[in-house]
């Protein structure tokens, strides 16, 4: 009898611990999602807090005009049921347009994990005037990992806003037009899809994928084995924002290489010409190497000039392997562990719906 009571107690404690580690959102209910995030922020206010999973079933979570929904807690995981089915969307007013004003979610937490969902900023981009800065995810945190996350917007879609931050994307998808991956810190993009939207509503125009402002970290933006889809829009890889921007493209597949401009990078600096732009192993959709042997460009700003070679050697490219960029953190391994945990939890969640 005592043995049975002991087994019952162990089972009860196990269930209790699991319940403490996860919150299930009501499908399609934006208020339920906001409440879950608010409670997670309180519960995980300490940086040493245990991992807390917020499970988000398929549905559209419409935040309306709400912006900058905060994730302040640490070790929080936002896990959707599927990329296509779990959609968190806001639609800021055009008069509130701005890179620091419009984000769907604003992360300040450490070790945030996001998986299997879509973030969409539905600001009316084509009728917003000279700029349409509409951020899906503004990151002031550190150690953020994205696994199978889709971000839909036009300008400034993803904003890494921590000068010393480091983040990781894997098997994710980011859409945009102007500087749609922008900001500071070290960010590694692994096997991601980058999609150019139309710069103008009626077509035409030119897109810029990245605008780094690397200032206090060593690597900046590293794109490894990513795919670029241009949708018949001309584009360049990146332009320098400020400080000493670093941006490296390795083993990129370009589905429509005829739309990559000859310079490959924007030649006019915004606030700096001290840019480290690099490329190696670029391929077309058929896997053919289309990397030029040399690409010497001169970056200009007012009367300043900086001439650089953007094509690097294989040996130089190997320095940018994930294990070199993040030798201690290893976010790819963390993602595999968290993905397994999330799958078990979501399976139970879906059965209970």
N, C-alpha and C positions, 0 to 999 in steps of 0.2 A: 504493500500500500504506500509506504514511504517512497519507494522507488518510483511508483506511478506519479505521486505528487511532485517529485523532483523533476521528472520528465515533463510534466505539465508546466511547471514553473519555467524550465528552460525554454520550452516552446513559446510560452507567453512573452518572455523577455526578448526572444528573437523577433517575434512579430512587433513588439513595442519599439525595438531598435530600428527595424525597417521602416515603421510608420513615422518615426522621428526624422528619418533621413529622406523622406520624400513627401511631396505635396502633389495632388492630382487636381488639375484645373478642370472646371466644367466646360465641356466641349462648346466652342464658339462664343463663350461668355467673356467679354473683355474685362468686365469688372472682377470676375473670378480670377483672371490672370493678374490684374493689377493688385488684387488683395494678396495673391500668393507671393508676388515679388516683394510687396511691402512687408509681409510677415517674414520672408526669407532674409530681408535686410536686417530686421530686428534680431532674428534668431542667430544669424551669422555675422554679427557686428565685430566679433573678435577674429583676427587674422588666422588664429589657430582652430577655428571652428571646423567641425566635421563636415564633410561634403554633404550638401543638401540638394536633392534633385527636384526640380519642378517639372512635372510631366504634363505635356500640353497635347491633348488629342487633336485630331484633324478638325479644322474649323477656321473661319475667318474671325480674327480678333481685332475688331475695328476700334481704334483708339480715338477716332474723330480728329479734332484739331489739337489734341493733346501732344505736347512735345517734351523731350528730355525726361522721359520716364526713367527714374534712377535705379541702377543696380549698385547699391553701396556695400552690401554684404560681401563676404569673402567665401571662396570655395562653393559657389552656387553654380548649378548646372541647369540650363534651360534646354529641355529635350522635347522636341516635337515628335509626332507620330510619323510624319513623312514630309519631305521637302515641298512637294506639290500641294499637300493637303493642309499643312499647318502654316497659316499666314498671319503675321502680325503687321498691321498697317496703320499708319497715321496720315493725315492730310493737312499739313500746316497751312495757315492763311498766307497768301502771297505777300501781304504786307509784313509778315514775320520772317520772310526769307533771310537766310544767313547761315554760315557754316557753324556757328556756335549756338544757334537758336532753334534749329529744326529737327534735331535727331529724334528718330523713333525711340531708341533706347540710348541712355547715357551710362556707360559703365565706369565705375570708380573702384570696383572690387578687384581683389587679387585672385588669380587662379579660376577665373570664370570659364565655364565650358558651355559651348553652344552647339547643338546637333539637330539635324533633320528638321529644319524649318526655314521659312522664307520671311525676311524682313523687307517691307516695302514702304518707301516714303512717297506718297502720292501728291505732293505739292504740284500745282499746275505749272509745270516747268515751261511749257511753250508760251505761256501768257504771263510770265513773271518778270518781264522786262530784260534788262541787260544781263542779269545773272539769275540762276535758279538753284542756289545751293541748298540741297535737301539731303541730309545725312540719314542713313539707316542706323548706323552704329558709330557713336563717338566714344572713343576709348581713352579714358584717363587712368585706367587700371594697369595691371601688369600680369603677365603670364596667361593671357587669354588664348584659348584654343577653339577654333571653329572646325567642325567636322560635318561635311555635307550641309552647308548653309548657303542659301541663295539671298543676295541683296539686290533689290530692284530700285533704281532711281536714275538720275541723270548727271547732276553735278555734285561732286564731293560725297559720293555714295558711302564710302568707308573712310573714316577720319581717325587716324591713330594720333592721339593728342597727349602723349606722355613722352617727354624728351628722353627719358631713360627706360621706356617700356620695351617689352619684347612679347611678340604674339606669333601665332602660327595658324595658317589655313591649310586644310587638306580636303581634296575632292569637293571644293566649293565653287560657287558661281557668283560673279559680280558684274552688274550691268551699269553702264553710264555713258557720259559724253565728255565732260570736261573735268580733268583732275579727279577722276572718280575713285581713285585710290590715293589718298593724300595724308601727309602728316609726318610725324617724327618717330623716333625709336627704330628698333630692328623688327621687321616683320618678314616671315618666310612663307611664301605661297607655294604649296606643293601640289602638283597635278590639279590646278584650278582652271576653270573656264572664264575668260574675260570677254564680255560681249559689248560691242559698241552699239549704242542706240543712235538714232538720227540726231545730228546736231541741230538741224532745223526741222520744223514740223513737216515741211513740204519736201524734205530731203536735202542733200548737199551739206556743205560745211566740213569741218575737220575736228576729229576727236583727239584728246590727249589722255592717255591711260593714267599715268602716275605723276604726282607732284610731291616728291619727298622734301623734307626740310631737316635732314639728318644733322644733329648738333652734338649729341653727347654719347652716341653709340657707335660701334665699329662697322656695322654691316649695312644699315639702312634697309631698303627693300630688296629682297632676293626672290626672283620668280624662277622656279625650277620645274621643268617638264609641264609647263602650262600651255593652254591652247587659246589663241586669239581668234575671235569671230567678228568680222567687221561689218556685216550687213550692208555692204556697198558704200561704206563711209571711209574716207581717207583718215589716216591716224598716224601718230608718232607714239613711241614707247613712253616717253616721260619728258618733263621739263623741271628745271630747278626752281624751288620755291624760295628758300632762304638758307642761311648757314652754309653747310657743305654737303649738299644732297648726294646720297649714294643710291644707285639703282642698277641692279645686275640681272640680266636675262640669260638663262641657261636652258638649252635644249627646248626652245619654244617652238610650238607648231602654229603656223599662221595659215588659216584656212583660205584666206584671200590675200596672198602676199602682194598683189599688185596695188593694194590700198595702203601699204606702208610707205610713207614718204621717203624720198631718197636720203635725206639727212638722218632718218631713223629716230632722231631725238629733236626736240624743239631747240632751235638755236638761240632764241631770245630768252635771257634769264629774267625772272621776275624781280628778285632782289639779290641775286648772286649769279656769278659765272663759275664759281668754284665747285663744279659738279663732277662727280665720278660716275660716269655712265659707261656700262659695259655689256658685252653681248658675246655669246659663244654657242655654237651648235644649233642655229635656227633652221627649221625644216618647213617644207610645205605640207599640204594635206596628204601627199603621197609618200612622205618620209624622206624626200630628197633634201640634201643640205643646200640651203640658199644663203648661207652666211658669206658676206663679202670677205675677201682676204684682208682688206683694210677699209676703215671708215674714219678718216680724219675730218673732224668738224671744228669749226671755230664758234664758240659761244660768245655772245655779245650782250652788253648792257651799257647803254649810254656810250661812253668812249672807251669802255673796258673791253678787253678781248682775252679769251682763253682757248687755245687750240689743244684738242685732246684726240687720242686714238681710242675708239670705243670697242674695237674687236680685240679680245684677249686670247691667250693661248689655252690649250687644254690644261696645262699645269696650273695656270692661274685660275681657271674655272674650278678645278678640284678643291681649291681653298674655300669655295663657297658651298661645299657639301653640308647637308643639314647637321651632321655630327660635328662639323667644324664650327658652324655658326652657333649652335647650342650644344656644346660638349657636356655640360652638366645637367641641363634641364631636360632634354630629350622629349619634346612634346609629342612626337609620333608614337612613342611607347605609352605615354600617358593617355593619348587618345584611344589606343587599342583597348586599354584597361577600362576606361570610362565607357567606351562603346559597348563592351560586353555587359557591364553593370546596367547601363541604360536599357539594353535590349531585354534583359530579364524583367526589369521593372515595368517597361512599357507593355510587354506581353501580358503581365498580370493585370495591368491597367485596362488594356483593350478588352480582355475577357470579362472584366467587371462592368464594362459600359453597357 
